């Protein structure tokens, strides 16, 4: 999927707390955090390396750009001070002749000269700063959880950061030294890039579920039922953490008979269209969300969440007033006229939208409160395909209503 840099967050408290957690990680634990971060940034087929000296390549992966997959070299710095122009120049030297693009990630920020050099260099260097990292964590709900007092507010999830310390303990027998000024895997006595062994390059269950485009709860069930065996486990704070070798991702995908990752923008679009037409419906929320979204979508493939909530409610009101309510029990949408905007928004985010986010079909910018179709899909969609989606939502709603009416009728007969 294309690399997408999130908008820096506007909540200073949670931003400050998350940055503190990142800087408090041990150097080795931060290596694990950084290697997982690359999956969420949008790189595919990631491999982590050690490299001798500053300016080296900490990891590499593929970036989808239209019909092409570009080779990208990555450097990650857990800095408290800003990245300087010489840092970028050394990185460019390591990229030259080997990679089409570079990605520089830091927990701090960049000086103006460093940003100018990155923007005008060949190969080009994309920059990700500490605010972007924190925004990505919030967007993907990593390292945060809803406050028990104010569910709309996030607080830090300390267990998320603790599990990176647990990952470090998995490799206690490896004598790998690193400092704050080194990259992902510190300094190795050997020169040149050295691939981490498969036993070292592990990812968490959540990162695996993201790579597989499957709900983490489903992956945990597979682990609990013995269908998926972790490569290692640790216990921290009474919780069991499961880890999987990164080089097993595709093997696990085949083992569980999951769909392969789309290889081009056209394949992403087709996967999206197939998902749209699916009639696996436990509620009416998915087709209603799609109908509301594609009725409002702008030229950039985006809709304000405030407008989406209004349109979502209006569709349920319209159905109820016509004598064909879409939901009749165990849903706040049985009474759309009394449901609050906050409750409807929470329902959209936690139920139908969650499925689209897991599949990487949509992106929700929590700070701008805007929902977008993933760029690699939106840029490929044609007008007639959008009209087909709207037509499909009507067909799905008719199917859902007919099914629920039949169930209600059958239930009434059984009761009598």
PLY file of the C-alpha trace (Angstrom):
ply
format ascii 1.0
element vertex 416
property float x
property float y
property float z
element edge 415
property int vertex1
property int vertex2
end_header
0.00 0.00 0.00
1.22 3.57 -0.48
3.15 5.25 2.28
0.83 7.60 4.16
2.18 9.98 6.77
-0.49 10.81 9.37
-1.28 14.33 10.49
0.41 15.22 13.81
-1.98 14.89 16.76
-3.65 17.83 18.46
-3.96 16.30 21.92
-0.80 17.48 23.72
-1.25 15.34 26.86
-1.49 11.95 25.15
1.15 13.04 22.65
3.58 13.88 25.44
2.84 10.65 27.33
3.34 8.45 24.26
6.63 10.16 23.40
7.79 9.62 26.97
6.94 5.90 26.69
8.93 5.59 23.46
11.99 7.32 24.90
11.72 5.22 28.07
12.03 1.94 26.16
15.41 0.27 26.36
17.46 0.51 23.17
16.81 -3.15 22.30
13.08 -2.85 23.03
12.89 0.21 20.80
14.38 -1.89 18.00
11.38 -4.20 18.19
8.96 -1.28 18.28
10.59 0.27 15.21
10.56 -2.97 13.23
6.82 -3.39 13.86
6.14 0.28 13.09
7.26 -0.29 9.49
4.29 -2.60 8.90
1.88 0.13 9.97
3.69 2.82 7.97
2.84 0.91 4.80
5.98 -1.00 3.84
5.61 -4.56 2.59
8.02 -7.52 2.73
10.04 -5.80 5.45
13.39 -7.21 6.53
15.48 -5.81 9.38
19.26 -5.56 9.14
22.25 -4.50 11.18
24.66 -2.09 9.60
28.05 -0.88 10.75
28.35 2.84 11.41
26.10 5.88 11.11
24.19 6.42 7.90
23.50 2.72 7.47
20.35 0.86 6.49
18.36 -0.41 9.46
15.62 -2.09 7.42
14.32 -2.42 3.90
10.98 -3.09 2.27
8.75 -2.50 -0.73
6.48 0.50 -1.28
3.49 0.21 -3.63
3.41 3.07 -6.16
0.75 2.50 -8.81
1.72 -0.63 -10.78
5.24 -0.59 -9.32
6.84 -1.79 -6.09
9.73 0.47 -5.13
12.64 -0.68 -3.00
12.93 1.47 0.14
15.80 1.71 2.62
14.97 2.75 6.19
16.87 4.36 9.02
15.39 4.78 12.51
16.81 7.05 15.22
15.63 7.20 18.82
16.78 10.79 19.24
16.02 13.49 21.79
17.66 16.11 19.56
16.73 17.08 16.01
18.14 15.25 13.00
20.81 17.36 11.26
21.64 17.73 7.57
24.80 15.53 7.89
22.58 12.69 9.19
20.49 12.88 6.01
23.59 13.13 3.79
25.09 9.96 5.29
21.77 8.16 4.81
21.60 9.26 1.16
25.07 7.83 0.66
23.93 4.47 2.01
20.84 4.52 -0.26
22.61 5.45 -3.50
22.69 2.70 -6.07
20.68 0.31 -3.90
17.25 1.83 -3.21
14.71 3.89 -5.14
13.65 5.79 -2.01
14.59 6.25 1.61
12.55 6.60 4.80
14.10 8.33 7.82
12.23 7.91 11.12
13.05 9.76 14.33
11.37 10.25 17.69
12.49 13.91 17.58
12.25 16.28 14.57
14.39 17.69 11.74
16.24 20.95 11.27
15.13 23.05 8.24
18.39 22.21 6.43
17.84 18.49 7.02
14.29 18.68 5.62
15.47 20.65 2.57
18.19 18.10 1.84
15.73 15.21 2.20
13.17 16.86 -0.11
15.66 17.69 -2.88
17.86 14.60 -2.79
18.17 11.78 -5.30
17.15 9.22 -4.20
14.41 11.06 -2.33
14.11 10.70 1.43
10.72 10.67 3.15
10.80 11.91 6.73
8.74 10.75 9.70
9.10 12.63 13.00
7.99 11.98 16.57
4.63 13.69 16.08
3.94 11.51 13.03
4.81 8.37 15.02
2.45 9.35 17.83
-0.30 10.19 15.35
0.15 6.79 13.71
-0.12 5.09 17.10
-3.39 6.91 17.76
-4.74 6.20 14.27
-4.03 2.47 14.58
-4.97 2.41 18.30
-1.53 1.20 19.30
-0.27 1.94 22.79
-3.58 3.52 23.79
-6.93 2.37 25.13
-10.25 4.07 25.95
-10.39 5.73 29.34
-12.72 3.83 31.72
-14.08 7.21 32.86
-14.32 8.99 29.48
-14.63 6.36 26.69
-14.10 9.01 24.00
-10.68 9.84 25.48
-7.54 7.75 25.06
-5.08 6.89 27.81
-1.72 5.12 27.51
-1.83 1.31 27.38
1.29 0.40 29.36
0.92 -3.28 28.44
1.59 -2.40 24.80
5.01 -0.96 25.63
5.72 -3.67 28.21
5.46 -6.35 25.55
8.45 -4.86 23.69
10.49 -5.30 26.87
9.26 -8.90 26.91
10.44 -9.32 23.33
13.88 -8.14 24.42
13.97 -10.85 27.07
13.34 -13.48 24.40
16.80 -12.80 23.05
18.69 -12.39 26.31
21.26 -14.92 25.07
22.20 -12.63 22.18
24.95 -10.19 23.11
23.88 -7.23 21.01
24.95 -3.81 22.22
23.25 -0.59 21.14
23.00 3.05 22.23
20.57 5.92 21.77
22.45 7.15 18.72
22.44 3.81 16.90
19.86 2.49 14.48
17.40 -0.34 14.85
19.90 -3.04 15.70
22.90 -1.13 16.99
26.47 -1.58 15.81
27.80 -4.90 14.60
31.50 -5.68 14.45
31.06 -6.90 10.89
30.99 -4.40 8.04
28.05 -4.00 5.69
24.42 -5.05 6.13
23.80 -8.24 8.07
20.31 -9.75 8.10
18.90 -10.52 11.52
18.40 -14.23 12.04
14.75 -15.37 11.71
14.72 -16.14 15.44
15.58 -12.51 16.20
13.21 -10.84 13.75
9.87 -11.48 15.47
6.62 -9.51 15.57
3.70 -9.44 17.99
0.28 -11.00 17.48
-1.24 -7.58 16.76
1.38 -6.82 14.11
0.80 -10.24 12.54
-2.95 -9.63 12.40
-2.32 -6.28 10.69
-0.03 -7.90 8.12
-2.63 -10.62 7.48
-5.48 -8.05 7.40
-7.41 -10.04 10.01
-9.00 -8.94 13.29
-6.58 -9.59 16.23
-9.40 -11.32 18.13
-9.67 -13.86 15.34
-5.91 -14.51 15.42
-6.05 -15.03 19.21
-8.80 -17.61 18.73
-6.63 -19.47 16.21
-3.78 -19.47 18.74
-6.03 -20.59 21.62
-7.53 -23.40 19.51
-4.11 -24.60 18.35
-4.58 -23.70 14.68
-1.68 -21.23 14.87
1.45 -21.93 16.92
3.53 -18.93 18.09
7.29 -19.11 17.69
7.71 -17.78 21.22
5.67 -16.57 24.18
6.42 -14.48 27.24
4.45 -13.53 30.35
4.39 -9.95 31.60
2.01 -8.48 34.15
-0.02 -11.67 34.16
-0.60 -11.50 30.39
0.73 -13.97 27.82
2.29 -12.38 24.73
2.70 -14.42 21.54
5.37 -13.70 18.92
5.86 -14.87 15.37
8.82 -14.85 13.02
8.45 -12.16 10.39
9.59 -14.55 7.66
6.55 -16.76 8.41
3.89 -14.17 7.50
3.21 -15.53 4.01
3.49 -19.13 5.21
0.87 -18.40 7.90
-1.35 -16.69 5.32
-1.29 -19.84 3.18
-1.69 -22.14 6.19
-4.86 -20.32 7.27
-6.06 -20.09 3.65
-6.28 -16.32 3.71
-6.38 -14.17 0.60
-2.94 -13.03 -0.64
-2.04 -9.38 -0.22
-3.03 -7.31 -3.29
0.04 -6.70 -5.44
-1.09 -3.57 -7.31
-3.53 -0.67 -7.10
-5.86 -2.51 -9.49
-5.83 -5.58 -7.23
-6.52 -3.39 -4.18
-9.51 -1.92 -5.97
-10.85 -5.33 -6.96
-10.44 -6.67 -3.41
-12.35 -3.62 -2.15
-15.18 -4.10 -4.67
-15.46 -7.80 -3.80
-15.63 -6.92 -0.10
-18.34 -4.33 -0.81
-20.59 -6.93 -2.44
-20.23 -9.50 0.34
-23.53 -10.45 1.97
-21.99 -11.60 5.23
-24.18 -9.34 7.36
-24.95 -9.68 11.07
-26.43 -6.16 11.06
-27.40 -3.57 8.46
-24.52 -1.27 9.42
-22.08 -2.09 6.61
-24.33 -1.30 3.60
-25.76 1.76 5.37
-22.25 3.07 6.06
-21.27 2.55 2.42
-24.43 4.19 1.11
-23.94 7.21 3.37
-20.23 7.46 2.55
-20.49 7.24 -1.23
-23.41 9.66 -1.27
-21.23 12.28 0.45
-17.70 11.48 -0.77
-15.71 14.42 -2.20
-13.12 14.49 -4.98
-10.38 13.45 -2.56
-12.28 10.34 -1.46
-13.06 11.82 1.95
-16.09 12.51 4.16
-16.30 14.43 7.43
-17.39 12.12 10.23
-19.93 14.69 11.42
-21.67 14.58 8.02
-21.41 10.80 7.87
-23.17 10.44 11.24
-26.04 12.65 10.03
-26.43 10.69 6.79
-26.18 7.35 8.64
-28.99 8.41 11.00
-31.11 9.79 8.13
-31.07 6.45 6.30
-32.38 4.63 9.38
-35.03 7.30 9.94
-36.13 7.05 6.31
-36.43 3.26 6.53
-38.38 3.44 9.79
-40.78 6.08 8.47
-41.46 3.91 5.41
-42.54 1.05 7.66
-39.41 -1.03 6.99
-37.07 -0.41 9.96
-33.61 -1.83 9.29
-33.00 -2.83 12.92
-35.67 -4.11 15.29
-33.85 -5.29 18.39
-30.59 -5.00 20.34
-29.40 -1.92 18.44
-29.45 1.80 19.12
-30.58 2.20 15.50
-33.98 0.74 16.33
-34.68 4.27 17.60
-32.50 6.48 15.38
-34.46 9.57 16.39
-33.30 9.31 20.02
-29.74 8.00 19.55
-27.11 10.66 20.23
-24.54 11.69 17.63
-21.81 10.44 19.97
-23.42 7.01 20.28
-23.90 6.68 16.51
-20.32 7.76 15.85
-19.04 5.19 18.36
-21.16 2.49 16.70
-19.79 3.37 13.24
-16.17 3.32 14.41
-16.34 0.14 16.49
-18.47 -1.97 14.15
-18.74 -1.49 10.38
-15.75 0.84 10.00
-13.44 -1.43 11.98
-13.72 -4.08 9.26
-12.67 -1.61 6.56
-9.74 -0.35 8.64
-8.45 -3.88 9.28
-8.59 -4.60 5.54
-6.75 -1.29 4.86
-9.59 -0.22 2.57
-10.28 2.98 4.54
-8.33 5.40 6.73
-9.79 7.32 9.66
-8.01 10.52 10.66
-9.17 10.84 14.25
-7.78 14.35 14.67
-9.34 15.87 11.59
-12.34 13.57 12.13
-12.33 12.60 8.46
-12.86 9.19 6.87
-11.08 8.45 3.59
-10.92 5.66 1.05
-7.34 4.35 0.85
-5.57 6.36 -1.90
-4.51 3.29 -3.89
-8.21 2.38 -4.19
-9.75 5.81 -4.66
-7.40 6.76 -7.51
-8.46 3.62 -9.40
-12.23 3.86 -8.85
-14.33 5.01 -11.80
-17.67 6.81 -11.67
-19.63 3.79 -12.85
-17.99 1.65 -10.15
-19.12 4.09 -7.46
-22.65 3.86 -8.87
-22.38 0.05 -8.79
-21.39 0.25 -5.11
-24.47 2.36 -4.33
-26.65 -0.10 -6.24
-25.05 -2.98 -4.35
-25.81 -1.37 -0.98
-29.52 -1.22 -1.89
-29.44 -4.89 -2.92
-27.71 -5.85 0.34
-30.28 -3.96 2.41
-33.16 -5.66 0.56
-31.48 -9.02 1.17
-30.94 -8.20 4.85
-34.55 -7.07 5.36
-35.94 -10.16 3.63
-33.75 -12.42 5.76
-34.68 -10.69 9.02
-38.40 -10.72 8.11
-38.18 -14.45 7.41
-36.40 -15.06 10.72
-39.01 -13.01 12.56
-41.84 -14.90 10.86
-40.23 -18.29 11.57
-39.62 -17.31 15.17
-43.25 -16.26 15.56
-44.49 -19.57 14.19
-42.21 -21.52 16.51
-43.40 -19.46 19.47
-47.03 -20.17 18.65
0 1
1 2
2 3
3 4
4 5
5 6
6 7
7 8
8 9
9 10
10 11
11 12
12 13
13 14
14 15
15 16
16 17
17 18
18 19
19 20
20 21
21 22
22 23
23 24
24 25
25 26
26 27
27 28
28 29
29 30
30 31
31 32
32 33
33 34
34 35
35 36
36 37
37 38
38 39
39 40
40 41
41 42
42 43
43 44
44 45
45 46
46 47
47 48
48 49
49 50
50 51
51 52
52 53
53 54
54 55
55 56
56 57
57 58
58 59
59 60
60 61
61 62
62 63
63 64
64 65
65 66
66 67
67 68
68 69
69 70
70 71
71 72
72 73
73 74
74 75
75 76
76 77
77 78
78 79
79 80
80 81
81 82
82 83
83 84
84 85
85 86
86 87
87 88
88 89
89 90
90 91
91 92
92 93
93 94
94 95
95 96
96 97
97 98
98 99
99 100
100 101
101 102
102 103
103 104
104 105
105 106
106 107
107 108
108 109
109 110
110 111
111 112
112 113
113 114
114 115
115 116
116 117
117 118
118 119
119 120
120 121
121 122
122 123
123 124
124 125
125 126
126 127
127 128
128 129
129 130
130 131
131 132
132 133
133 134
134 135
135 136
136 137
137 138
138 139
139 140
140 141
141 142
142 143
143 144
144 145
145 146
146 147
147 148
148 149
149 150
150 151
151 152
152 153
153 154
154 155
155 156
156 157
157 158
158 159
159 160
160 161
161 162
162 163
163 164
164 165
165 166
166 167
167 168
168 169
169 170
170 171
171 172
172 173
173 174
174 175
175 176
176 177
177 178
178 179
179 180
180 181
181 182
182 183
183 184
184 185
185 186
186 187
187 188
188 189
189 190
190 191
191 192
192 193
193 194
194 195
195 196
196 197
197 198
198 199
199 200
200 201
201 202
202 203
203 204
204 205
205 206
206 207
207 208
208 209
209 210
210 211
211 212
212 213
213 214
214 215
215 216
216 217
217 218
218 219
219 220
220 221
221 222
222 223
223 224
224 225
225 226
226 227
227 228
228 229
229 230
230 231
231 232
232 233
233 234
234 235
235 236
236 237
237 238
238 239
239 240
240 241
241 242
242 243
243 244
244 245
245 246
246 247
247 248
248 249
249 250
250 251
251 252
252 253
253 254
254 255
255 256
256 257
257 258
258 259
259 260
260 261
261 262
262 263
263 264
264 265
265 266
266 267
267 268
268 269
269 270
270 271
271 272
272 273
273 274
274 275
275 276
276 277
277 278
278 279
279 280
280 281
281 282
282 283
283 284
284 285
285 286
286 287
287 288
288 289
289 290
290 291
291 292
292 293
293 294
294 295
295 296
296 297
297 298
298 299
299 300
300 301
301 302
302 303
303 304
304 305
305 306
306 307
307 308
308 309
309 310
310 311
311 312
312 313
313 314
314 315
315 316
316 317
317 318
318 319
319 320
320 321
321 322
322 323
323 324
324 325
325 326
326 327
327 328
328 329
329 330
330 331
331 332
332 333
333 334
334 335
335 336
336 337
337 338
338 339
339 340
340 341
341 342
342 343
343 344
344 345
345 346
346 347
347 348
348 349
349 350
350 351
351 352
352 353
353 354
354 355
355 356
356 357
357 358
358 359
359 360
360 361
361 362
362 363
363 364
364 365
365 366
366 367
367 368
368 369
369 370
370 371
371 372
372 373
373 374
374 375
375 376
376 377
377 378
378 379
379 380
380 381
381 382
382 383
383 384
384 385
385 386
386 387
387 388
388 389
389 390
390 391
391 392
392 393
393 394
394 395
395 396
396 397
397 398
398 399
399 400
400 401
401 402
402 403
403 404
404 405
405 406
406 407
407 408
408 409
409 410
410 411
411 412
412 413
413 414
414 415
